[in-house]
Amino acid sequence: MKITQVSIFPLSIPLIEPIKMAKEFITDAKTVLLCLTDEQGRQGWGEASTAPLMTGETLDSLVASLRYLVEKACAIEWNDPKDFSSACDGILYDNPSAKSCLQMALLDLYTQRESIPLWRYLRTLNNKIKGSATTEIPLLRMLGGTLDKEMTDAKSFRDAGFKHWKIKIGSLSLEEDLHRVQVLTNLLEGDVVSVDANGAMSLDNAIQFCRSSQATKLSFAEQLINANSALADFVLLKQRSPIPIGLDESIHGSNEIEEFMEVSALDGASLKLIKTGGVLEAWNCAQILQSNNLSVNLACKVAETSLSGAATASIGFAIGNVPWGFSMSNQYLQFDICDRPLSGKHGYLDVTQLNPTGVGVTPNMDRVKDAVAQGYPIIQY
């Protein structure tokens, strides 16, 4: 399988409403789409979003890394997905987001060629997974804004079927966050409710938060302390917390998972393609977590289109169980670039949306061009 044509699209898509996290305020989604054409005329698509505080990538750096990768990739024969990661590593050190984008497009081409959906292909890589497909995976919904707005949104989306939630914390005082959490977990009692501090808390505040009576109804707490904290800090937090501890920014692949597992410092992890370097390593991470009775959360960065959503969801349908939910972030975009965007029903994503061969969705070229970020060109080879 040879690459004969390449197009790179730097995009900026406005959000339905701004999203405030502990360390950033997001008004639009900056993401890069890659389209590869093979010698048979098939088109494979990949996507990776910017994440300056998670991967260090801006739109400029991501485009530059991707350009370098694809220029070299055009000279390679891409026949076996098992070699995709090592081949990318042989071209460029690190840069997992750009590699994820390229790998996704290559997998899209490969699985189209083999006439198989991506999620079914992933299942062929693990003989222990048998039986019929998981028909649906639970979608996770973020809550944000004033407490009154969070309560209104929670009621509305719960009526629509959502049962998995994430409350962003860390930008307010500890007392204010605990009050919000208590009100919202009481409102959503019985659901899977989590908090995410994006590493903004001190160790002392994180322990105090987890041990508070106001937080007892939480299902898990994600990345409370900085990813660069000492391993001993994560161990202590896990030991002192009655709430299950999940990690996100601290996990970039199987090596970190195994490191934290060895010292019993986590109960689960959030997997993003832009952190792991692509679908294949994220799939590997999901299997490690599941086989060690640790929970899986799948997530797109805020906010990616249906393309990244489909590739990420493929891991969930392949693994068969996503207890901490799937954060499908195209739900926060004002518009998607696909004619048939992924959409939830009663709080779940149905596998039938990913049954076409390949990744499962195809961007509309006109919509893609309309979303190109101001001041950035479309790059073609």
C-alpha positions as a Markdown table, in Angstrom:
| # | Residue | x | y | z |
|---|---|---|---|---|
| 1 | Met | 0.0 | 0.0 | 0.0 |
| 2 | Lys | 1.6 | 3.2 | -1.2 |
| 3 | Ile | 0.7 | 6.8 | -0.6 |
| 4 | Thr | 0.3 | 8.7 | -3.8 |
| 5 | Gln | -1.3 | 12.0 | -2.6 |
| 6 | Val | -1.4 | 13.9 | 0.7 |
| 7 | Ser | -3.6 | 16.7 | 1.9 |
| 8 | Ile | -3.3 | 18.4 | 5.3 |
| 9 | Phe | -6.1 | 20.6 | 6.7 |
| 10 | Pro | -5.5 | 22.8 | 9.8 |
| 11 | Leu | -9.0 | 23.5 | 11.1 |
| 12 | Ser | -10.6 | 25.8 | 13.7 |
| 13 | Ile | -14.2 | 25.0 | 14.6 |
| 14 | Pro | -16.1 | 27.1 | 17.1 |
| 15 | Leu | -17.6 | 25.4 | 20.1 |
| 16 | Ile | -21.3 | 25.6 | 21.0 |
| 17 | Glu | -20.2 | 27.3 | 24.2 |
| 18 | Pro | -16.8 | 28.0 | 25.8 |
| 19 | Ile | -15.4 | 25.2 | 28.0 |
| 20 | Lys | -13.4 | 26.3 | 31.1 |
| 21 | Met | -10.8 | 24.0 | 32.5 |
| 22 | Ala | -8.5 | 24.4 | 35.4 |
| 23 | Lys | -5.7 | 25.9 | 33.3 |
| 24 | Glu | -7.3 | 27.0 | 30.0 |
| 25 | Phe | -10.4 | 28.5 | 28.5 |
| 26 | Ile | -11.4 | 27.0 | 25.1 |
| 27 | Thr | -13.7 | 28.7 | 22.6 |
| 28 | Asp | -12.8 | 26.8 | 19.4 |
| 29 | Ala | -11.4 | 23.4 | 18.5 |
| 30 | Lys | -8.1 | 23.6 | 16.7 |
| 31 | Thr | -7.5 | 20.2 | 15.0 |
| 32 | Val | -5.7 | 18.9 | 12.0 |
| 33 | Leu | -7.1 | 16.5 | 9.4 |
| 34 | Leu | -5.0 | 14.4 | 7.1 |
| 35 | Cys | -6.2 | 12.8 | 3.9 |
| 36 | Leu | -4.1 | 10.1 | 2.2 |
| 37 | Thr | -4.8 | 8.6 | -1.2 |
| 38 | Asp | -3.4 | 5.2 | -2.1 |
| 39 | Glu | -2.5 | 3.7 | -5.5 |
| 40 | Gln | -6.0 | 2.3 | -5.8 |
| 41 | Gly | -7.6 | 5.8 | -5.3 |
| 42 | Arg | -8.9 | 5.0 | -1.8 |
| 43 | Gln | -8.8 | 7.9 | 0.7 |
| 44 | Gly | -7.9 | 7.4 | 4.3 |
| 45 | Trp | -8.5 | 10.1 | 6.9 |
| 46 | Gly | -6.7 | 10.9 | 10.2 |
| 47 | Glu | -7.1 | 13.6 | 12.8 |
| 48 | Ala | -5.2 | 15.0 | 15.8 |
| 49 | Ser | -6.0 | 18.0 | 17.9 |
| 50 | Thr | -3.8 | 20.6 | 19.5 |
| 51 | Ala | -3.2 | 20.2 | 23.2 |
| 52 | Pro | -0.5 | 22.6 | 24.5 |
| 53 | Leu | -0.9 | 21.6 | 28.1 |
| 54 | Met | -1.2 | 17.9 | 27.5 |
| 55 | Thr | 1.0 | 17.0 | 24.5 |
| 56 | Gly | 2.8 | 20.4 | 23.9 |
| 57 | Glu | 1.3 | 20.7 | 20.4 |
| 58 | Thr | 0.0 | 23.9 | 18.8 |
| 59 | Leu | -1.5 | 24.1 | 15.4 |
| 60 | Asp | 1.8 | 25.3 | 14.0 |
| 61 | Ser | 3.9 | 22.5 | 15.6 |
| 62 | Leu | 1.4 | 19.8 | 14.7 |
| 63 | Val | 1.3 | 20.8 | 11.1 |
| 64 | Ala | 5.1 | 21.0 | 10.9 |
| 65 | Ser | 5.5 | 17.5 | 12.5 |
| 66 | Leu | 2.9 | 16.0 | 10.2 |
| 67 | Arg | 4.4 | 17.5 | 7.1 |
| 68 | Tyr | 7.8 | 16.0 | 8.0 |
| 69 | Leu | 6.2 | 12.6 | 8.7 |
| 70 | Val | 4.1 | 12.4 | 5.5 |
| 71 | Glu | 7.0 | 13.5 | 3.3 |
| 72 | Lys | 9.0 | 10.5 | 4.5 |
| 73 | Ala | 5.9 | 8.2 | 4.6 |
| 74 | Cys | 5.3 | 8.6 | 0.9 |
| 75 | Ala | 8.4 | 6.5 | 0.2 |
| 76 | Ile | 7.3 | 3.6 | 2.4 |
| 77 | Glu | 5.2 | 0.5 | 1.5 |
| 78 | Trp | 2.6 | 0.3 | 4.2 |
| 79 | Asn | 1.4 | -3.3 | 4.2 |
| 80 | Asp | 1.2 | -4.5 | 7.9 |
| 81 | Pro | -0.4 | -2.4 | 10.6 |
| 82 | Lys | 1.8 | -4.2 | 13.1 |
| 83 | Asp | 4.7 | -2.3 | 11.6 |
| 84 | Phe | 3.1 | 1.1 | 11.5 |
| 85 | Ser | 4.2 | 2.4 | 14.9 |
| 86 | Ser | 7.8 | 1.3 | 14.5 |
| 87 | Ala | 8.0 | 2.8 | 11.0 |
| 88 | Cys | 6.7 | 6.1 | 12.3 |
| 89 | Asp | 9.2 | 6.0 | 15.2 |
| 90 | Gly | 11.9 | 5.4 | 12.6 |
| 91 | Ile | 11.0 | 8.7 | 10.9 |
| 92 | Leu | 10.5 | 11.0 | 13.9 |
| 93 | Tyr | 11.2 | 10.9 | 17.6 |
| 94 | Asp | 8.3 | 11.5 | 20.0 |
| 95 | Asn | 5.5 | 13.7 | 18.5 |
| 96 | Pro | 2.7 | 11.2 | 19.4 |
| 97 | Ser | -0.1 | 13.5 | 18.1 |
| 98 | Ala | 1.3 | 13.7 | 14.5 |
| 99 | Lys | 2.0 | 10.0 | 14.5 |
| 100 | Ser | -1.5 | 9.3 | 15.7 |
| 101 | Cys | -2.9 | 11.3 | 12.8 |
| 102 | Leu | -0.8 | 9.5 | 10.3 |
| 103 | Gln | -1.5 | 6.0 | 11.8 |
| 104 | Met | -5.3 | 6.7 | 11.8 |
| 105 | Ala | -5.3 | 7.5 | 8.1 |
| 106 | Leu | -3.1 | 4.5 | 7.3 |
| 107 | Leu | -5.5 | 2.2 | 9.3 |
| 108 | Asp | -8.4 | 3.7 | 7.5 |
| 109 | Leu | -6.8 | 2.8 | 4.2 |
| 110 | Tyr | -5.8 | -0.6 | 5.3 |
| 111 | Thr | -9.2 | -1.6 | 6.8 |
| 112 | Gln | -11.0 | -0.3 | 3.7 |
| 113 | Arg | -8.6 | -2.5 | 1.6 |
| 114 | Glu | -9.5 | -5.5 | 3.8 |
| 115 | Ser | -13.2 | -4.6 | 3.7 |
| 116 | Ile | -13.5 | -4.6 | 7.5 |
| 117 | Pro | -14.5 | -2.0 | 10.1 |
| 118 | Leu | -11.6 | -0.7 | 12.2 |
| 119 | Trp | -13.2 | -2.0 | 15.4 |
| 120 | Arg | -13.5 | -5.5 | 14.0 |
| 121 | Tyr | -9.9 | -5.4 | 12.8 |
| 122 | Leu | -8.7 | -4.5 | 16.3 |
| 123 | Arg | -10.6 | -7.6 | 17.7 |
| 124 | Thr | -8.6 | -9.8 | 15.3 |
| 125 | Leu | -5.4 | -8.7 | 17.2 |
| 126 | Asn | -6.6 | -10.4 | 20.4 |
| 127 | Asn | -7.7 | -14.0 | 20.2 |
| 128 | Lys | -9.1 | -13.8 | 23.8 |
| 129 | Ile | -11.9 | -11.5 | 22.7 |
| 130 | Lys | -14.7 | -13.6 | 21.2 |
| 131 | Gly | -18.4 | -13.4 | 20.6 |
| 132 | Ser | -20.6 | -10.8 | 19.2 |
| 133 | Ala | -20.0 | -7.1 | 19.3 |
| 134 | Thr | -20.8 | -4.8 | 22.2 |
| 135 | Thr | -23.8 | -3.0 | 20.7 |
| 136 | Glu | -23.3 | 0.3 | 22.4 |
| 137 | Ile | -20.9 | 2.2 | 24.7 |
| 138 | Pro | -21.9 | 4.9 | 27.2 |
| 139 | Leu | -21.2 | 8.5 | 26.4 |
| 140 | Leu | -19.8 | 10.8 | 29.0 |
| 141 | Arg | -21.0 | 14.4 | 29.2 |
| 142 | Met | -19.0 | 17.3 | 30.7 |
| 143 | Leu | -20.7 | 19.8 | 33.0 |
| 144 | Gly | -19.5 | 23.4 | 33.2 |
| 145 | Gly | -20.5 | 27.0 | 33.8 |
| 146 | Thr | -22.3 | 28.3 | 36.9 |
| 147 | Leu | -23.8 | 25.8 | 39.3 |
| 148 | Asp | -27.3 | 26.7 | 38.2 |
| 149 | Lys | -26.3 | 26.1 | 34.5 |
| 150 | Glu | -24.7 | 22.8 | 35.5 |
| 151 | Met | -27.8 | 21.7 | 37.3 |
| 152 | Thr | -30.0 | 22.7 | 34.4 |
| 153 | Asp | -27.8 | 20.9 | 31.9 |
| 154 | Ala | -27.5 | 17.8 | 34.1 |
| 155 | Lys | -31.3 | 17.5 | 34.3 |
| 156 | Ser | -31.7 | 18.0 | 30.6 |
| 157 | Phe | -29.0 | 15.6 | 29.4 |
| 158 | Arg | -30.1 | 13.0 | 32.0 |
| 159 | Asp | -33.6 | 13.1 | 30.6 |
| 160 | Ala | -31.9 | 12.4 | 27.2 |
| 161 | Gly | -30.4 | 9.3 | 28.6 |
| 162 | Phe | -26.9 | 10.3 | 29.8 |
| 163 | Lys | -25.6 | 8.4 | 32.8 |
| 164 | His | -21.9 | 9.3 | 32.7 |
| 165 | Trp | -20.6 | 12.7 | 33.8 |
| 166 | Lys | -17.5 | 14.8 | 34.3 |
| 167 | Ile | -17.3 | 17.8 | 36.5 |
| 168 | Lys | -14.3 | 20.1 | 35.9 |
| 169 | Ile | -12.7 | 21.3 | 39.1 |
| 170 | Gly | -9.5 | 23.1 | 40.1 |
| 171 | Ser | -10.2 | 26.6 | 38.9 |
| 172 | Leu | -12.3 | 27.5 | 42.0 |
| 173 | Ser | -11.5 | 27.2 | 45.7 |
| 174 | Leu | -11.6 | 23.8 | 47.3 |
| 175 | Glu | -14.7 | 24.7 | 49.2 |
| 176 | Glu | -16.5 | 25.9 | 46.1 |
| 177 | Asp | -15.6 | 22.8 | 44.2 |
| 178 | Leu | -16.7 | 20.5 | 47.0 |
| 179 | His | -20.0 | 22.3 | 47.2 |
| 180 | Arg | -20.6 | 22.0 | 43.4 |
| 181 | Val | -19.7 | 18.3 | 43.6 |
| 182 | Gln | -22.0 | 17.6 | 46.5 |
| 183 | Val | -25.0 | 19.3 | 44.8 |
| 184 | Leu | -24.4 | 17.6 | 41.4 |
| 185 | Thr | -23.7 | 14.1 | 42.8 |
| 186 | Asn | -26.9 | 14.3 | 44.9 |
| 187 | Leu | -28.8 | 15.4 | 41.7 |
| 188 | Leu | -27.2 | 12.6 | 39.7 |
| 189 | Glu | -27.2 | 9.9 | 42.3 |
| 190 | Gly | -26.8 | 6.4 | 40.9 |
| 191 | Asp | -24.9 | 7.6 | 37.8 |
| 192 | Val | -21.2 | 7.4 | 37.0 |
| 193 | Val | -20.0 | 10.9 | 38.1 |
| 194 | Ser | -16.4 | 11.9 | 38.0 |
| 195 | Val | -14.3 | 15.0 | 38.6 |
| 196 | Asp | -11.3 | 16.2 | 36.6 |
| 197 | Ala | -8.8 | 18.7 | 37.9 |
| 198 | Asn | -6.4 | 18.5 | 34.9 |
| 199 | Gly | -3.5 | 18.3 | 37.4 |
| 200 | Ala | -4.3 | 21.7 | 39.1 |
| 201 | Met | -4.5 | 20.6 | 42.7 |
| 202 | Ser | -1.8 | 20.3 | 45.3 |
| 203 | Leu | -1.3 | 16.9 | 46.9 |
| 204 | Asp | -2.7 | 18.2 | 50.2 |
| 205 | Asn | -5.8 | 19.7 | 48.6 |
| 206 | Ala | -6.3 | 16.5 | 46.5 |
| 207 | Ile | -6.3 | 14.3 | 49.6 |
| 208 | Gln | -8.5 | 16.7 | 51.4 |
| 209 | Phe | -10.9 | 16.7 | 48.5 |
| 210 | Cys | -11.1 | 13.0 | 48.2 |
| 211 | Arg | -11.6 | 12.5 | 51.9 |
| 212 | Ser | -14.3 | 15.1 | 52.2 |
| 213 | Ser | -17.9 | 13.8 | 53.0 |
| 214 | Gln | -19.1 | 16.1 | 50.2 |
| 215 | Ala | -17.3 | 13.9 | 47.6 |
| 216 | Thr | -18.3 | 10.5 | 48.7 |
| 217 | Lys | -20.8 | 9.9 | 45.9 |
| 218 | Leu | -18.1 | 10.3 | 43.2 |
| 219 | Ser | -17.3 | 7.3 | 41.0 |
| 220 | Phe | -13.7 | 8.4 | 40.4 |
| 221 | Ala | -11.4 | 11.4 | 40.5 |
| 222 | Glu | -9.3 | 12.1 | 37.4 |
| 223 | Gln | -5.8 | 13.6 | 37.4 |
| 224 | Leu | -6.1 | 15.7 | 40.5 |
| 225 | Ile | -2.3 | 16.4 | 40.8 |
| 226 | Asn | 0.2 | 17.5 | 38.3 |
| 227 | Ala | 1.5 | 14.9 | 35.8 |
| 228 | Asn | 5.1 | 15.8 | 36.8 |
| 229 | Ser | 4.5 | 15.0 | 40.5 |
| 230 | Ala | 6.7 | 12.4 | 42.1 |
| 231 | Leu | 5.5 | 8.9 | 41.9 |
| 232 | Ala | 5.4 | 8.8 | 45.6 |
| 233 | Asp | 2.8 | 11.5 | 45.6 |
| 234 | Phe | 0.5 | 9.5 | 43.4 |
| 235 | Val | 1.0 | 6.5 | 45.6 |
| 236 | Leu | 0.1 | 8.5 | 48.7 |
| 237 | Leu | -3.0 | 10.0 | 47.0 |
| 238 | Lys | -4.2 | 6.5 | 46.0 |
| 239 | Gln | -3.6 | 5.2 | 49.5 |
| 240 | Arg | -5.4 | 8.1 | 51.2 |
| 241 | Ser | -8.3 | 8.4 | 48.9 |
| 242 | Pro | -11.6 | 6.4 | 49.4 |
| 243 | Ile | -12.5 | 7.5 | 45.8 |
| 244 | Pro | -11.1 | 5.5 | 42.9 |
| 245 | Ile | -8.2 | 7.4 | 41.2 |
| 246 | Gly | -8.0 | 7.8 | 37.5 |
| 247 | Leu | -5.1 | 9.3 | 35.5 |
| 248 | Asp | -5.0 | 11.2 | 32.2 |
| 249 | Glu | -2.1 | 13.5 | 31.6 |
| 250 | Ser | 0.2 | 11.1 | 33.4 |
| 251 | Ile | -0.6 | 8.3 | 30.9 |
| 252 | His | 1.0 | 8.4 | 27.5 |
| 253 | Gly | 1.2 | 4.7 | 26.8 |
| 254 | Ser | 1.6 | 1.2 | 28.2 |
| 255 | Asn | 4.9 | 2.0 | 29.9 |
| 256 | Glu | 3.3 | 4.6 | 32.3 |
| 257 | Ile | 0.4 | 2.3 | 33.0 |
| 258 | Glu | 2.7 | -0.5 | 34.0 |
| 259 | Glu | 4.8 | 1.9 | 36.1 |
| 260 | Phe | 1.7 | 3.1 | 38.0 |
| 261 | Met | 0.3 | -0.4 | 38.3 |
| 262 | Glu | 3.5 | -1.7 | 39.8 |
| 263 | Val | 3.1 | 0.7 | 42.8 |
| 264 | Ser | -0.7 | 0.4 | 42.9 |
| 265 | Ala | -1.2 | 4.1 | 42.2 |
| 266 | Leu | -4.3 | 4.1 | 39.9 |
| 267 | Asp | -7.7 | 2.5 | 39.5 |
| 268 | Gly | -8.1 | 3.3 | 35.9 |
| 269 | Ala | -6.9 | 5.6 | 33.1 |
| 270 | Ser | -8.2 | 7.9 | 30.4 |
| 271 | Leu | -6.9 | 7.1 | 26.9 |
| 272 | Lys | -6.5 | 9.6 | 24.2 |
| 273 | Leu | -5.1 | 8.9 | 20.8 |
| 274 | Ile | -3.0 | 12.1 | 20.7 |
| 275 | Lys | -1.2 | 10.9 | 23.9 |
| 276 | Thr | -0.5 | 7.3 | 23.0 |
| 277 | Gly | 0.6 | 7.9 | 19.4 |
| 278 | Gly | -2.4 | 6.3 | 17.8 |
| 279 | Val | -5.1 | 3.7 | 17.8 |
| 280 | Leu | -2.8 | 0.7 | 18.1 |
| 281 | Glu | -1.1 | 1.7 | 21.3 |
| 282 | Ala | -4.3 | 3.0 | 22.8 |
| 283 | Trp | -5.8 | -0.4 | 22.0 |
| 284 | Asn | -2.9 | -2.1 | 23.8 |
| 285 | Cys | -3.3 | 0.2 | 26.8 |
| 286 | Ala | -7.0 | -0.7 | 27.0 |
| 287 | Gln | -6.3 | -4.4 | 27.0 |
| 288 | Ile | -3.7 | -4.0 | 29.8 |
| 289 | Leu | -6.1 | -2.0 | 31.9 |
| 290 | Gln | -9.0 | -4.5 | 31.3 |
| 291 | Ser | -6.8 | -7.6 | 32.0 |
| 292 | Asn | -5.7 | -6.1 | 35.3 |
| 293 | Asn | -9.2 | -5.2 | 36.5 |
| 294 | Leu | -8.6 | -1.5 | 36.0 |
| 295 | Ser | -11.2 | 0.9 | 34.5 |
| 296 | Val | -11.1 | 2.4 | 31.1 |
| 297 | Asn | -12.2 | 5.9 | 30.0 |
| 298 | Leu | -11.9 | 6.7 | 26.3 |
| 299 | Ala | -11.7 | 10.4 | 25.4 |
| 300 | Cys | -11.3 | 12.8 | 22.5 |
| 301 | Lys | -9.6 | 16.1 | 23.2 |
| 302 | Val | -12.0 | 19.1 | 23.4 |
| 303 | Ala | -13.0 | 19.1 | 20.7 |
| 304 | Glu | -12.4 | 16.7 | 17.9 |
| 305 | Thr | -14.7 | 15.8 | 15.0 |
| 306 | Ser | -16.5 | 12.5 | 14.3 |
| 307 | Leu | -13.3 | 11.3 | 12.6 |
| 308 | Ser | -11.3 | 11.1 | 15.8 |
| 309 | Gly | -14.5 | 10.1 | 17.6 |
| 310 | Ala | -15.0 | 7.1 | 15.4 |
| 311 | Ala | -11.4 | 5.9 | 15.7 |
| 312 | Thr | -11.5 | 6.2 | 19.5 |
| 313 | Ala | -14.9 | 4.6 | 19.8 |
| 314 | Ser | -13.5 | 1.6 | 17.7 |
| 315 | Ile | -11.3 | 0.8 | 20.7 |
| 316 | Gly | -14.4 | 0.7 | 23.0 |
| 317 | Phe | -16.4 | -1.6 | 20.7 |
| 318 | Ala | -13.4 | -3.8 | 20.3 |
| 319 | Ile | -12.6 | -4.1 | 24.0 |
| 320 | Gly | -16.3 | -4.6 | 24.8 |
| 321 | Asn | -16.5 | -2.6 | 28.1 |
| 322 | Val | -15.9 | 1.1 | 28.9 |
| 323 | Pro | -17.0 | 1.4 | 32.5 |
| 324 | Trp | -15.9 | 5.0 | 32.9 |
| 325 | Gly | -17.5 | 6.1 | 29.6 |
| 326 | Phe | -16.5 | 7.6 | 26.3 |
| 327 | Ser | -16.1 | 11.3 | 25.9 |
| 328 | Met | -17.1 | 11.9 | 22.3 |
| 329 | Ser | -16.3 | 15.6 | 22.0 |
| 330 | Asn | -17.9 | 16.4 | 18.6 |
| 331 | Gln | -21.0 | 17.0 | 20.7 |
| 332 | Tyr | -19.5 | 20.3 | 21.8 |
| 333 | Leu | -18.8 | 21.6 | 18.2 |
| 334 | Gln | -21.1 | 24.1 | 16.4 |
| 335 | Phe | -20.8 | 21.9 | 13.4 |
| 336 | Asp | -19.0 | 18.7 | 12.3 |
| 337 | Ile | -17.2 | 18.1 | 9.1 |
| 338 | Cys | -18.9 | 14.8 | 8.3 |
| 339 | Asp | -22.2 | 14.5 | 6.5 |
| 340 | Arg | -23.3 | 11.9 | 9.0 |
| 341 | Pro | -21.7 | 12.9 | 12.3 |
| 342 | Leu | -21.5 | 10.4 | 15.1 |
| 343 | Ser | -24.5 | 11.0 | 17.5 |
| 344 | Gly | -25.6 | 9.4 | 20.7 |
| 345 | Lys | -29.0 | 8.0 | 21.4 |
| 346 | His | -30.3 | 7.8 | 25.0 |
| 347 | Gly | -26.7 | 8.5 | 26.2 |
| 348 | Tyr | -25.0 | 5.8 | 24.2 |
| 349 | Leu | -23.2 | 5.3 | 20.9 |
| 350 | Asp | -24.4 | 2.5 | 18.8 |
| 351 | Val | -21.9 | 0.3 | 16.9 |
| 352 | Thr | -24.0 | 0.4 | 13.7 |
| 353 | Gln | -22.6 | 3.8 | 13.1 |
| 354 | Leu | -19.2 | 2.3 | 12.7 |
| 355 | Asn | -20.1 | -0.7 | 10.6 |
| 356 | Pro | -18.8 | 0.7 | 7.3 |
| 357 | Thr | -15.4 | -0.4 | 6.4 |
| 358 | Gly | -12.4 | 1.6 | 7.6 |
| 359 | Val | -12.7 | 4.1 | 10.4 |
| 360 | Gly | -16.4 | 4.3 | 9.7 |
| 361 | Val | -17.0 | 8.0 | 8.8 |
| 362 | Thr | -15.9 | 10.1 | 5.9 |
| 363 | Pro | -15.5 | 13.9 | 6.0 |
| 364 | Asn | -17.2 | 16.1 | 3.5 |
| 365 | Met | -14.5 | 17.9 | 1.6 |
| 366 | Asp | -16.5 | 21.1 | 1.3 |
| 367 | Arg | -17.1 | 21.3 | 5.0 |
| 368 | Val | -13.5 | 20.6 | 5.7 |
| 369 | Lys | -12.4 | 23.4 | 3.5 |
| 370 | Asp | -14.9 | 25.8 | 5.1 |
| 371 | Ala | -13.4 | 25.0 | 8.5 |
| 372 | Val | -9.7 | 25.7 | 7.6 |
| 373 | Ala | -8.2 | 28.0 | 10.2 |
| 374 | Gln | -7.8 | 31.6 | 9.2 |
| 375 | Gly | -4.3 | 32.4 | 8.0 |
| 376 | Tyr | -3.4 | 28.7 | 7.4 |
| 377 | Pro | -3.1 | 27.1 | 3.9 |
| 378 | Ile | -4.3 | 23.7 | 2.8 |
| 379 | Ile | -1.1 | 21.7 | 2.2 |
| 380 | Gln | -1.0 | 19.2 | -0.6 |
| 381 | Tyr | 1.6 | 16.9 | -2.2 |
